[in-house]
Amino acid sequence: MPVWFGRWRYGRLVRGVVGWSVAYAESTLAVADALRDGMVKHGVPAIYYSDNGSGQTNKALDADLMGILPRLGVHHETGIPG
């Protein structure tokens, strides 16, 4: 499962994989491991964009007080609101 990163370079958006994890199925642990890998290499992002998959929207990542992303100050946006 790759974690993508976008960066403006020479007036255009350049994207690339910054972290990844291998798992049998999408899960919160696989998503968190891929995020950890990307954050170790490139630092904590301001915004994390994802789809609405079950591993991406689990409360372990998004819960207001105890979620991983809010505790790191990362704003999580999903591709389809809801």
Residue pairs with C-beta under 8 A, 6 or more apart in sequence:
1 20
1 21
1 22
1 23
1 26
1 30
1 31
1 34
1 55
2 17
2 19
2 20
2 34
3 17
3 18
3 19
3 20
3 34
3 35
3 37
3 38
4 15
4 16
4 17
4 18
5 15
5 16
5 17
5 18
5 38
5 42
5 45
6 13
6 14
6 15
7 13
7 14
7 15
7 16
8 14
18 37
18 38
18 41
18 42
19 34
19 35
19 36
19 37
19 38
19 39
19 40
19 41
19 42
20 34
20 37
21 30
21 31
21 33
21 34
21 37
22 30
23 29
23 30
23 33
26 53
26 54
26 55
26 56
27 54
27 55
28 55
28 58
28 60
28 61
30 55
31 50
31 55
31 56
31 58
31 61
32 60
32 61
32 68
35 48
35 68
38 45
39 45
39 72
44 72
44 73
44 74
45 74
46 73
46 74
46 75
47 74
47 75
47 76
47 77
48 69
48 74
48 75
48 76
48 77
49 77
49 78
49 79
50 56
50 57
50 76
50 77
50 78
50 79
51 78
51 79
51 80
52 78
52 79
52 80
52 82
56 78
57 78
59 67
60 67
60 68
61 67
61 68
61 69
61 76
62 69
62 70
62 76
63 70
64 70
69 75
69 76
